[in-house]
């Protein structure tokens, strides 16, 4: 998954303003206790990060974006 696709999906799932907040502020156990931004900056693959988002917010991410 390209990084631009990742951000587009995150914005579709959470809205543009909230997506940025989620990425910067929410620590996800699935990412080793890092935020989305920290994981991406550390070189984690976008698909791994996206799967962590889907696991952390199953009711928020629509099936079409999984």
Biopython code that builds the backbone (N, CA, C, O; Angstrom):
import numpy as np
from Bio.PDB.StructureBuilder import StructureBuilder

atoms = [
    (1, "UNK", "N", (0.856, -1.168, 0.000)),
    (1, "UNK", "CA", (0.000, 0.000, 0.000)),
    (1, "UNK", "C", (0.904, 1.234, 0.000)),
    (1, "UNK", "O", (1.830, 1.342, 0.805)),
    (2, "UNK", "N", (0.624, 2.145, -0.902)),
    (2, "UNK", "CA", (1.381, 3.394, -0.943)),
    (2, "UNK", "C", (0.972, 4.285, 0.229)),
    (2, "UNK", "O", (-0.138, 4.189, 0.751)),
    (3, "UNK", "N", (1.889, 5.142, 0.618)),
    (3, "UNK", "CA", (1.643, 6.038, 1.737)),
    (3, "UNK", "C", (0.470, 6.966, 1.451)),
    (3, "UNK", "O", (-0.317, 7.262, 2.351)),
    (4, "UNK", "N", (0.342, 7.428, 0.214)),
    (4, "UNK", "CA", (-0.793, 8.299, -0.122)),
    (4, "UNK", "C", (-2.111, 7.550, 0.008)),
    (4, "UNK", "O", (-3.111, 8.131, 0.428)),
    (5, "UNK", "N", (-2.125, 6.279, -0.344)),
    (5, "UNK", "CA", (-3.329, 5.462, -0.172)),
    (5, "UNK", "C", (-3.660, 5.292, 1.311)),
    (5, "UNK", "O", (-4.822, 5.352, 1.714)),
    (6, "UNK", "N", (-2.622, 5.080, 2.106)),
    (6, "UNK", "CA", (-2.826, 4.929, 3.544)),
    (6, "UNK", "C", (-3.518, 6.161, 4.117)),
    (6, "UNK", "O", (-4.524, 6.044, 4.817)),
    (7, "UNK", "N", (-2.973, 7.354, 3.817)),
    (7, "UNK", "CA", (-3.552, 8.584, 4.368)),
    (7, "UNK", "C", (-4.958, 8.834, 3.841)),
    (7, "UNK", "O", (-5.814, 9.333, 4.571)),
    (8, "UNK", "N", (-5.200, 8.496, 2.589)),
    (8, "UNK", "CA", (-6.543, 8.661, 2.023)),
    (8, "UNK", "C", (-7.541, 7.766, 2.752)),
    (8, "UNK", "O", (-8.649, 8.199, 3.066)),
    (9, "UNK", "N", (-7.156, 6.532, 3.020)),
    (9, "UNK", "CA", (-8.043, 5.613, 3.752)),
    (9, "UNK", "C", (-8.289, 6.093, 5.175)),
    (9, "UNK", "O", (-9.414, 6.034, 5.673)),
    (10, "UNK", "N", (-7.227, 6.571, 5.831)),
    (10, "UNK", "CA", (-7.379, 7.046, 7.201)),
    (10, "UNK", "C", (-8.342, 8.237, 7.244)),
    (10, "UNK", "O", (-9.182, 8.331, 8.139)),
    (11, "UNK", "N", (-8.214, 9.140, 6.274)),
    (11, "UNK", "CA", (-9.114, 10.296, 6.217)),
    (11, "UNK", "C", (-10.547, 9.886, 5.892)),
    (11, "UNK", "O", (-11.489, 10.485, 6.412)),
    (12, "UNK", "N", (-10.729, 8.882, 5.045)),
    (12, "UNK", "CA", (-12.078, 8.410, 4.742)),
    (12, "UNK", "C", (-12.720, 7.780, 5.975)),
    (12, "UNK", "O", (-13.919, 7.935, 6.206)),
    (13, "UNK", "N", (-11.930, 7.080, 6.754)),
    (13, "UNK", "CA", (-12.469, 6.397, 7.928)),
    (13, "UNK", "C", (-12.755, 7.357, 9.083)),
    (13, "UNK", "O", (-13.738, 7.181, 9.804)),
    (14, "UNK", "N", (-11.903, 8.372, 9.263)),
    (14, "UNK", "CA", (-12.009, 9.231, 10.448)),
    (14, "UNK", "C", (-12.310, 10.692, 10.148)),
    (14, "UNK", "O", (-12.576, 11.469, 11.065)),
    (15, "UNK", "N", (-12.273, 11.071, 8.884)),
    (15, "UNK", "CA", (-12.421, 12.477, 8.538)),
    (15, "UNK", "C", (-11.054, 13.154, 8.557)),
    (15, "UNK", "O", (-10.163, 12.725, 9.290)),
    (16, "UNK", "N", (-10.880, 14.204, 7.762)),
    (16, "UNK", "CA", (-9.563, 14.825, 7.627)),
    (16, "UNK", "C", (-8.963, 15.353, 8.934)),
    (16, "UNK", "O", (-7.777, 15.141, 9.190)),
    (17, "UNK", "N", (-9.733, 16.014, 9.740)),
    (17, "UNK", "CA", (-9.191, 16.596, 10.978)),
    (17, "UNK", "C", (-8.890, 15.524, 12.016)),
    (17, "UNK", "O", (-7.830, 15.551, 12.643)),
    (18, "UNK", "N", (-9.798, 14.595, 12.203)),
    (18, "UNK", "CA", (-9.632, 13.573, 13.226)),
    (18, "UNK", "C", (-8.543, 12.569, 12.841)),
    (18, "UNK", "O", (-7.872, 12.024, 13.718)),
    (19, "UNK", "N", (-8.361, 12.320, 11.555)),
    (19, "UNK", "CA", (-7.323, 11.382, 11.099)),
    (19, "UNK", "C", (-5.945, 11.848, 11.557)),
    (19, "UNK", "O", (-5.133, 11.043, 12.013)),
    (20, "UNK", "N", (-5.686, 13.131, 11.436)),
    (20, "UNK", "CA", (-4.405, 13.664, 11.883)),
    (20, "UNK", "C", (-4.199, 13.508, 13.374)),
    (20, "UNK", "O", (-3.098, 13.205, 13.835)),
    (21, "UNK", "N", (-5.263, 13.716, 14.121)),
    (21, "UNK", "CA", (-5.198, 13.556, 15.572)),
    (21, "UNK", "C", (-4.955, 12.103, 15.960)),
    (21, "UNK", "O", (-4.125, 11.816, 16.823)),
    (22, "UNK", "N", (-5.671, 11.200, 15.329)),
    (22, "UNK", "CA", (-5.490, 9.760, 15.578)),
    (22, "UNK", "C", (-4.044, 9.364, 15.288)),
    (22, "UNK", "O", (-3.417, 8.656, 16.075)),
    (23, "UNK", "N", (-3.525, 9.823, 14.161)),
    (23, "UNK", "CA", (-2.173, 9.447, 13.741)),
    (23, "UNK", "C", (-1.102, 9.957, 14.694)),
    (23, "UNK", "O", (-0.093, 9.288, 14.919)),
    (24, "UNK", "N", (-1.317, 11.118, 15.242)),
    (24, "UNK", "CA", (-0.295, 11.736, 16.094)),
    (24, "UNK", "C", (-0.437, 11.403, 17.572)),
    (24, "UNK", "O", (0.558, 11.378, 18.296)),
    (25, "UNK", "N", (-1.648, 11.149, 18.025)),
    (25, "UNK", "CA", (-1.894, 11.059, 19.465)),
    (25, "UNK", "C", (-2.237, 9.677, 20.003)),
    (25, "UNK", "O", (-1.969, 9.393, 21.170)),
    (26, "UNK", "N", (-2.817, 8.821, 19.190)),
    (26, "UNK", "CA", (-3.295, 7.528, 19.677)),
    (26, "UNK", "C", (-2.197, 6.469, 19.616)),
    (26, "UNK", "O", (-1.709, 6.130, 18.538)),
    (27, "UNK", "N", (-1.819, 5.957, 20.772)),
    (27, "UNK", "CA", (-0.822, 4.886, 20.843)),
    (27, "UNK", "C", (-1.549, 3.558, 20.630)),
    (27, "UNK", "O", (-2.554, 3.277, 21.283)),
    (28, "UNK", "N", (-1.035, 2.758, 19.720)),
    (28, "UNK", "CA", (-1.663, 1.470, 19.413)),
    (28, "UNK", "C", (-0.769, 0.324, 19.886)),
    (28, "UNK", "O", (0.397, 0.248, 19.499)),
    (29, "UNK", "N", (-1.309, -0.565, 20.717)),
    (29, "UNK", "CA", (-0.519, -1.707, 21.179)),
    (29, "UNK", "C", (-0.030, -2.577, 20.016)),
    (29, "UNK", "O", (1.047, -3.169, 20.085)),
    (30, "UNK", "N", (-0.834, -2.648, 18.948)),
    (30, "UNK", "CA", (-0.463, -3.455, 17.790)),
    (30, "UNK", "C", (0.777, -2.921, 17.083)),
    (30, "UNK", "O", (1.398, -3.626, 16.287)),
    (31, "UNK", "N", (1.136, -1.674, 17.375)),
    (31, "UNK", "CA", (2.325, -1.066, 16.767)),
    (31, "UNK", "C", (3.461, -0.954, 17.784)),
    (31, "UNK", "O", (4.343, -0.106, 17.649)),
    (32, "UNK", "N", (3.434, -1.797, 18.778)),
    (32, "UNK", "CA", (4.493, -1.786, 19.779)),
    (32, "UNK", "C", (4.454, -0.577, 20.681)),
    (32, "UNK", "O", (5.492, -0.111, 21.150)),
    (33, "UNK", "N", (3.252, -0.063, 20.928)),
    (33, "UNK", "CA", (3.109, 1.091, 21.803)),
    (33, "UNK", "C", (3.506, 2.404, 21.152)),
    (33, "UNK", "O", (3.850, 3.371, 21.831)),
    (34, "UNK", "N", (3.453, 2.424, 19.829)),
    (34, "UNK", "CA", (3.774, 3.655, 19.092)),
    (34, "UNK", "C", (2.511, 4.231, 18.470)),
    (34, "UNK", "O", (1.495, 3.550, 18.328)),
    (35, "UNK", "N", (2.602, 5.490, 18.109)),
    (35, "UNK", "CA", (1.508, 6.101, 17.345)),
    (35, "UNK", "C", (1.666, 5.707, 15.885)),
    (35, "UNK", "O", (2.689, 5.148, 15.489)),
    (36, "UNK", "N", (0.658, 5.999, 15.099)),
    (36, "UNK", "CA", (0.714, 5.726, 13.662)),
    (36, "UNK", "C", (1.891, 6.472, 13.040)),
    (36, "UNK", "O", (2.671, 5.889, 12.288)),
    (37, "UNK", "N", (2.017, 7.746, 13.348)),
    (37, "UNK", "CA", (3.122, 8.549, 12.791)),
    (37, "UNK", "C", (4.485, 7.988, 13.202)),
    (37, "UNK", "O", (5.397, 7.895, 12.381)),
    (38, "UNK", "N", (4.614, 7.620, 14.465)),
    (38, "UNK", "CA", (5.889, 7.058, 14.932)),
    (38, "UNK", "C", (6.229, 5.769, 14.200)),
    (38, "UNK", "O", (7.376, 5.558, 13.807)),
    (39, "UNK", "N", (5.240, 4.912, 14.018)),
    (39, "UNK", "CA", (5.471, 3.647, 13.325)),
    (39, "UNK", "C", (5.884, 3.884, 11.877)),
    (39, "UNK", "O", (6.817, 3.251, 11.384)),
    (40, "UNK", "N", (5.198, 4.784, 11.203)),
    (40, "UNK", "CA", (5.540, 5.077, 9.811)),
    (40, "UNK", "C", (6.929, 5.708, 9.702)),
    (40, "UNK", "O", (7.703, 5.361, 8.811)),
    (41, "UNK", "N", (7.238, 6.629, 10.604)),
    (41, "UNK", "CA", (8.552, 7.277, 10.591)),
    (41, "UNK", "C", (9.677, 6.294, 10.911)),
    (41, "UNK", "O", (10.816, 6.489, 10.484)),
    (42, "UNK", "N", (9.359, 5.242, 11.660)),
    (42, "UNK", "CA", (10.347, 4.215, 11.992)),
    (42, "UNK", "C", (10.533, 3.223, 10.849)),
    (42, "UNK", "O", (11.375, 2.328, 10.931)),
    (43, "UNK", "N", (9.749, 3.380, 9.781)),
    (43, "UNK", "CA", (9.898, 2.511, 8.616)),
    (43, "UNK", "C", (8.959, 1.326, 8.566)),
    (43, "UNK", "O", (9.115, 0.445, 7.721)),
    (44, "UNK", "N", (7.981, 1.291, 9.465)),
    (44, "UNK", "CA", (7.004, 0.197, 9.433)),
    (44, "UNK", "C", (6.237, 0.260, 8.111)),
    (44, "UNK", "O", (5.901, 1.343, 7.630)),
    (45, "UNK", "N", (5.970, -0.890, 7.540)),
    (45, "UNK", "CA", (5.233, -0.936, 6.273)),
    (45, "UNK", "C", (3.820, -0.391, 6.473)),
    (45, "UNK", "O", (3.186, -0.633, 7.500)),
    (46, "UNK", "N", (3.343, 0.343, 5.481)),
    (46, "UNK", "CA", (2.022, 0.960, 5.595)),
    (46, "UNK", "C", (0.927, -0.083, 5.760)),
    (46, "UNK", "O", (-0.042, 0.153, 6.481)),
    (47, "UNK", "N", (1.060, -1.214, 5.114)),
    (47, "UNK", "CA", (0.022, -2.242, 5.227)),
    (47, "UNK", "C", (-0.036, -2.783, 6.657)),
    (47, "UNK", "O", (-1.120, -3.094, 7.151)),
    (48, "UNK", "N", (1.095, -2.898, 7.318)),
    (48, "UNK", "CA", (1.129, -3.358, 8.716)),
    (48, "UNK", "C", (0.448, -2.323, 9.613)),
    (48, "UNK", "O", (-0.325, -2.674, 10.504)),
    (49, "UNK", "N", (0.743, -1.057, 9.369)),
    (49, "UNK", "CA", (0.132, 0.012, 10.160)),
    (49, "UNK", "C", (-1.370, 0.046, 9.902)),
    (49, "UNK", "O", (-2.157, 0.213, 10.834)),
    (50, "UNK", "N", (-1.769, -0.110, 8.643)),
    (50, "UNK", "CA", (-3.200, -0.081, 8.320)),
    (50, "UNK", "C", (-3.933, -1.227, 9.004)),
    (50, "UNK", "O", (-5.033, -1.037, 9.522)),
    (51, "UNK", "N", (-3.338, -2.403, 9.012)),
    (51, "UNK", "CA", (-3.968, -3.539, 9.693)),
    (51, "UNK", "C", (-4.119, -3.263, 11.192)),
    (51, "UNK", "O", (-5.109, -3.668, 11.803)),
    (52, "UNK", "N", (-3.145, -2.578, 11.778)),
    (52, "UNK", "CA", (-3.229, -2.211, 13.187)),
    (52, "UNK", "C", (-4.376, -1.235, 13.424)),
    (52, "UNK", "O", (-5.090, -1.340, 14.421)),
    (53, "UNK", "N", (-4.552, -0.291, 12.512)),
    (53, "UNK", "CA", (-5.662, 0.667, 12.613)),
    (53, "UNK", "C", (-6.992, -0.087, 12.528)),
    (53, "UNK", "O", (-7.902, 0.163, 13.318)),
    (54, "UNK", "N", (-7.098, -0.998, 11.580)),
    (54, "UNK", "CA", (-8.333, -1.772, 11.418)),
    (54, "UNK", "C", (-8.627, -2.600, 12.662)),
    (54, "UNK", "O", (-9.783, -2.715, 13.070)),
    (55, "UNK", "N", (-7.600, -3.173, 13.265)),
    (55, "UNK", "CA", (-7.785, -3.974, 14.470)),
    (55, "UNK", "C", (-8.172, -3.110, 15.669)),
    (55, "UNK", "O", (-8.975, -3.524, 16.505)),
    (56, "UNK", "N", (-7.601, -1.916, 15.748)),
    (56, "UNK", "CA", (-7.874, -1.034, 16.880)),
    (56, "UNK", "C", (-9.247, -0.368, 16.786)),
    (56, "UNK", "O", (-9.855, -0.040, 17.805)),
    (57, "UNK", "N", (-9.726, -0.172, 15.566)),
    (57, "UNK", "CA", (-11.001, 0.533, 15.344)),
    (57, "UNK", "C", (-11.910, -0.262, 14.403)),
    (57, "UNK", "O", (-12.261, 0.227, 13.329)),
    (58, "UNK", "N", (-12.291, -1.471, 14.789)),
    (58, "UNK", "CA", (-13.086, -2.309, 13.878)),
    (58, "UNK", "C", (-14.449, -1.710, 13.519)),
    (58, "UNK", "O", (-14.964, -1.964, 12.430)),
    (59, "UNK", "N", (-15.025, -0.933, 14.405)),
    (59, "UNK", "CA", (-16.333, -0.334, 14.122)),
    (59, "UNK", "C", (-16.218, 0.953, 13.322)),
    (59, "UNK", "O", (-17.216, 1.446, 12.797)),
    (60, "UNK", "N", (-15.040, 1.489, 13.225)),
    (60, "UNK", "CA", (-14.840, 2.771, 12.573)),
    (60, "UNK", "C", (-14.391, 2.643, 11.118)),
    (60, "UNK", "O", (-14.709, 3.497, 10.290)),
    (61, "UNK", "N", (-13.654, 1.576, 10.808)),
    (61, "UNK", "CA", (-13.127, 1.387, 9.457)),
    (61, "UNK", "C", (-14.112, 0.543, 8.657)),
    (61, "UNK", "O", (-14.333, -0.626, 8.972)),
    (62, "UNK", "N", (-14.711, 1.146, 7.606)),
    (62, "UNK", "CA", (-15.673, 0.392, 6.803)),
    (62, "UNK", "C", (-15.031, -0.787, 6.081)),
    (62, "UNK", "O", (-13.845, -0.759, 5.752)),
    (63, "UNK", "N", (-15.813, -1.800, 5.845)),
    (63, "UNK", "CA", (-15.322, -3.016, 5.178)),
    (63, "UNK", "C", (-14.664, -2.707, 3.827)),
    (63, "UNK", "O", (-13.694, -3.360, 3.443)),
    (64, "UNK", "N", (-15.190, -1.721, 3.117)),
    (64, "UNK", "CA", (-14.643, -1.395, 1.781)),
    (64, "UNK", "C", (-13.227, -0.842, 1.864)),
    (64, "UNK", "O", (-12.512, -0.833, 0.862)),
    (65, "UNK", "N", (-12.809, -0.381, 3.040)),
    (65, "UNK", "CA", (-11.464, 0.162, 3.200)),
    (65, "UNK", "C", (-10.480, -0.833, 3.798)),
    (65, "UNK", "O", (-9.282, -0.556, 3.864)),
    (66, "UNK", "N", (-10.962, -1.962, 4.224)),
    (66, "UNK", "CA", (-10.068, -2.952, 4.859)),
    (66, "UNK", "C", (-9.261, -3.616, 3.849)),
    (66, "UNK", "O", (-8.448, -4.480, 4.178)),
]
sb = StructureBuilder()
sb.init_structure("model")
sb.init_model(0)
sb.init_chain("A")
sb.init_seg("    ")
for serial, (resi, resn, name, xyz) in enumerate(atoms, 1):
    if name == "N":
        sb.init_residue(resn, " ", resi, " ")
    sb.init_atom(name, np.array(xyz, "f"), 0.0, 1.0, " ", f" {name:<3s}", serial, name[0])
structure = sb.get_structure()
